[in-house]
Amino acid sequence: MEVTFDVCIGEEERQRFLYEASSVSTTAVQDAFAHIDSSKGEGGAEDKARISEAILEHIPGGFKGLDSLLFAAMRDVLLRLQQEAEAEARAEAGGTLATEEAVDSAFDAATQLRQQGRLEEAAALWPEVIAGYEALEGPTGRNALTAKMNYAGVLQNQGKLQDAGRVMLEVIEGQTAALGANHANTLLSKGNYAYVLQLQGNLEAAGRLYLEVIEGKTAVLGANHANTLLSNGNYAIVLQQQGKLEEAGRLYLEVIEGKTAVLGTNHAGTLREKGGYAIVLQQQGKLEEAERVCREVIEGQTAALGAGHTSTLMTKGNIALVLSMRGELDAADALNTEATGGLLAALGYARQLVILFAGPRYSNRAAMDKSEEGLASALAFCSGRAWLGAEHPFTLWVAARETGPVGELSDALTTTT
């Protein structure tokens, strides 16, 4: 059954929707959509009932599917409205972004393009937005620097890490001059640049910059502030990637203690650090302790996020890897199937990323018992790596977690396929 649903909105609703939905917050967008008077559409409530019935009958997840459908429609509507607003403001400014209204409208449109993954269009628009703000307020104006950092984010999403880093350095220089080295915005930009360095494999430079950020945040916010602890957790990941596992483990424990006190045991931030610590334990060969910590994380994630949340499923996959390293292959396969199936259901559009996630788990089995299933999955893992590229951030993330048989087998398969 094909269902269409057209909503006609007047100028008042259009402006309210555009204003309230111009936020990165999913909740804000959903609230804004709820304010639209759908009774102006043909059929009104009858159309809504027909859609609900069709969703319940044909889309898995029932009204959860309906929410997803509406949210997808909202994003399309929002982008169209923002592009219309940009075109109107640009026309009033003589076809340029010479007025604040025109630049603001283009900023909103570029933001939506990025959020919807239309990166080439976003990358083409951001330089024009930057030039517009620089003409209005100078190169170190707040809006100009914010637009530059957004542009750097698009370049990072495109995998253009050198270009992203160059733009981020320009932003940091401007923010340092205008706001000071320890201003919250400057420190945030430094943290973003440190992450780009990390993705590039420049771990020494990334570590030094994270320490600089931690020092600044400690001076301004205090050692136990959530933002300071977040940067400490990021530095722990760098230490882990450098193979400094004892040092990384100690820092993770400090961060976990701090976040537990500030945020609570089951806060997503606390659970994130616990998950990182479990991986360190796994890399150290402390498999029983790693499993125990992973199960604590799953318990917290299930309570806070739900059993089907992607973070919960990823942690289940980590336990599967620990079990396979201990030789408990049947239990590992069962848990990995549950985790991978859930991820595919949640991230069907990102199937190759799920393959990259699941591949190492099955690769371990292939290395241990040479099963056809394990070898086939390991080959899929390596083809997924080839699809994304060896330097893709997700490939690097997976590679950083490969230990023992996984790394050896995936290297061998990459050579032979």
N, C-alpha and C positions, 0 to 999 in steps of 0.2 A: 504493500500500500504506500503510495506516495502522498505525503501530506505537505501542503503549503499553508503558510499563515502570514498574511500581510497585516501590518499594524500601521494605521494612518495616525500621524501625530501632528498637532498644530505647532505654531512657532513657540508658544510658551513652553510646551513639553519638550520641544527640540532643544531649546536653550538650557532648560534645567538638566536634561539628560547630558548634554555636551559638557556643562559645567561640572556636574557631580561625578560623571564617569571619567573625567580627565585625571584619573588616578591610577597608580600601579596596583592599588588594592582591589583584589577580586570582590571583596565584600562591597566596596563602594560602587563598583560597576553593577553588581546585582541589585543593590538598593536603588540605584538610579533607574535601572530598567523597570523596577517595580512601580516607580512613580509615573511611568507613561500610562496614559489613559487608553487601554486597549479596547475600550468600548467603542472607540471611534473607528475601529476596523470593521469590515463587513462581517456580520454575524456575531461579533463581540464575544460574549461568554460562551456562546454555542461553539464557535471555532476553537476556543481554548479547551472545552470539554472534548471535542473531537480529537484534538491533538493528544490530550492526555490519554484518551482511550487507545489511540494508535501506538503511542509510546509504550504503554503498559503491555500491549499485545505483541509488539514487534521489536522492541529495543531491550536488550538485557539490562537489568538494573532498574527497570521501572522508572519511577520519578527521578531517580538519580540520573538516568539517561536523559530524561526531560531537562533536568538542570543543565547537563552538559550541552544539549542541543541549544537551549536558550542562550547559554553563555557564548557559544560559538557565534550565534546570530548577533548577540550584543556587540561582540568585538567587530564584526563586519559593519554593523550599523554605526558604531562609534567612529571607526576609521573613515567611513564615508562622510559622516557629519563633520569630522575634523578637516578632512580634505576640502569639503565644501566651504567651511569657514575660512580655511587658508586661501582658497581661490578668491573668495569675496574680498578678504582683507588685502590680498595682493593686488586685485583689480583696483580697489580704492586708492592704493599707493602707487598707481601708475605701472602695474605689472612687476613691481619689485618688492623687496622686504624692507622698505625704507621707514616703516612705522613700527612702533612697539606692538601694536595689535597684529600686524602682519607677521612679525617674527615670532610672537607668542603662538599664533595659530600654526605656523610651520613647525615650531618646537613640538607642539602636541601631536601633529601628524607624524613627525619623524619618530616620536616615542612610540606611537601605536604601531608603526611599521616594524620597528625593532621587536616589540612584544609579540607580534604575529609572525616573526621569523622572516619577514621580507627584507633581508639584510642589504641587498644591492640597492633597493630603492631608498632605504634609510641612509646608507652610506653616501648616496648621491645628494640627499637633502641636507644632512647635518652640516657640511662645510658652508652652505648658503646661510643656514641658521647662525652659525658661528660668526660669519662675516657681518650679518645683520646686527647682532648684538654688539660686536666690536665697534661698529660704526656708531651705535647709539650710546654706548657706555665705556668704550675703551677696551683694550685687550685684557685688562685684569678685572673687568667688571664681573660681578657674581654670576649673572646669567651667561655671559660669554664663557666663563670657565666651566660652568655646569654643562653647557652644550658641548664643550670640548671633551669633557670626561665621558659624556654619553656617546660621542663619536668614537672615542677610544674603545668603549665597550662594544660597539658594533664591529670595529676592526678586530677586536679580540674574539668575538663570536665567529667571525669569518676565518679565524686562524692566522690572521696577519699580525703576528705577535710583535715583530720588529716595529711596524708602523704604530701599533697600539702603544707600545712602550715609549716611542718618541713623543706621541701626543700627550701621554700621561706625564712625562717629564716637563713638558711645556706648562701643563696645568699646575704641577707641583711648584714650579718656579714662580708662576703668577700668584698662586695662593700664598706662598711663603712671603712674597713681597707685599701683598695686599693685606694678608690676615695674620701672618706670623707662622713660624715653624711648628708650633704646638697647637695651632687652632684645630678644632675637630675636623673641619673639611680637609685641611692639609694632611692630617694624619690618616684620614680615610683614603685619600688619593695615594698616599705612600703605601698603604696596605694593599690597594689594588695593583699598584705597580710591582710590589713584591711578589704578588701572585703571578703576574705575567712573567717575571723573571723565573719563578718556580716552574711554570709551564715550559719555559725555554730550556730548562735543565741547568740554569745558572744558580745553583743552590747556595753557593757561598755568598753571592751578592744578595739573593733573596733573604737569607738568614740575617745578614747584617742589617738590611732594611727593616725586617720584622723587629729586630732588637731595638732599632731606632724608634719605631712606632711604639713599642712597649714602653720604652723609657719616657717618651712624650706623654702617653696616656697615663702612666703611673704618676707623673708629675702633676697632671691636670685633673685626673679623675680619681686616682688612687689605685693601689695594687689589686684590690678586690672588686673593682667595678666590672660589670659584665663585659663592657667593650675591651677593657684591658685583658681580661681573661680570654676573650675571643682571640685576640692577637697572640697570646701565649699558646693557645691551642694550635693556631696556624704555624707558629714557630716549631711546635712539637712535631708537626707533620714533616717539616723540612729536615729536622734532625733524624726522623725516621727514614726519610728518603736517602739521607746521607749514610745510613747504616749505623748511626749512633743510637743504638736501641736502648742502652741503659739510661742515657741522658734523656732520651725521648720519653721513656717510661716514667721516670721521676717527674718530668714536667707535666705529663698527662695527669698523674696522680694529684699534683698540686692544683691543676686547673679543675679537675673533677671536684676536689674538696671545696675550692672557692665557688664554683658554680652551684654546687649543692647547697651551700650556705646562702647564696644570693638569689638563685632562681628556683631551687627545689630539686628533689631527686629525679622526678619524671619530666622535667623541662626538656624540650628538644635539644637545647644547647648542652645541657649536662649529659644527655644520652649520646650526643654526637661525640663528645670527648671520651666517653666510656667505650664506644665502638672503636675509636682510634686506638685506645689502650689495649683492647682485646686483640687487635691486629698486631701490635707490637709483641704481645705475649705469644701469639702464634708464630711470629717470625723468630722469636727466641726459642721456639720449640717447647714452650710451656703450654701444652695443648689442653690439659685438664683445666688449668686456670683460665685459659682463653675461652673455653667453652662455657665455664661458669659465668664469666663476665658478659659474654654474648647473650646468654639466657637472661641475665638481669636486664640487659638492654632491651631484649624482645618483650619482656614482661612490662617494662616501663613504656615502650613504644605502643604496645597493644592497648594499654590503659589510656595513654594520652592521645594516640593518633588512630588506633584501630588496627586490626589484624591484617587488613588488606592494603595498608598504606605502603608506598614504595620504600620508605625507610625501614619499616618492619620487615618487608620482604628481602631487602638487601642484607639485613642482619641475619636472617634465616640462611641466606646463601653463604654468609661468612661461617656460620656454624657447620654447614654442609662441608665446607672446605676443611675445617678443623677435623671433622669426623673422618673425612677421606684420608687425611694425613695420618690419622691414628689407625687406619686400616679398616674402619667400620663402613665398608663401601655400600652395603645395602641401605643402611640408615642414612648415609650421605646422599645417595641417589634419591631416596624418597623425599627428603627435605629439600633437595635442590630442585626436584620436579615441582614441588609446591611453590617454592620461591620464584622459579623461572616462569611457571604458568601464571602466577599472579602478576608478575612484571609485564608479561606479554599482554595480559588483559588490560593493564593500566596504561601501558606505553606501546600499544600496537604500532603506532606511527614510528617508533624508534626501535624496531626489531633488531637492527644490527647492534645497537647499544646493549640490548639484552643478551645477544650472542656473546658480545665481548665480556659481559658480566658473568655469564654462565659457563663460558668456555673453560676457564681455568679449573672450575670444579670438576668438570668431566675429564679434563686433561689429566688430572691427578689419577683418576681411575684408569685411564688409558695407559699411563706410565706404569701403573702397578700390576694390572692384570691383562693389558693389551686387548681389552674387549672391543668388539666392533663398534658398539655404541659409543664408548669412550673415545675411540679414534675418530669416529665421524664427527663427534661434537668438538673435539680438539681441532679438527680441520676447519670446522665452521668458525671456531674462534679465530683461527689464523686468517681465514678469508675475511672475517669481519675487521680484523686489524688492517688488512690490505685495503679494504673498502674505505676506512676512515683515514688511513695513513699512519705511519709510525710515530709522527710528531703530534697527532691530534691529542688534545687535552684528555679525552676519555681513554685513549690508548695508553697514554702516559700514566693515567690514574690506575689502570688495571695492571700495567707493567710494574708499577711500584709495589704492588701487592703480590706479585708472583714470587714464590719461593720453591726451592727444591725441584721436584719432578716437573712442576708446571712450567717453570722457566726453561728447563732443559728440553722438554718435549715441544713446547711451542716454538723455540728457536729451531729445533730440528725439522719440524713440520714446515716452518716458514721457508727453510732452505730447500726443502724437497718438493714444495707445491708451486 
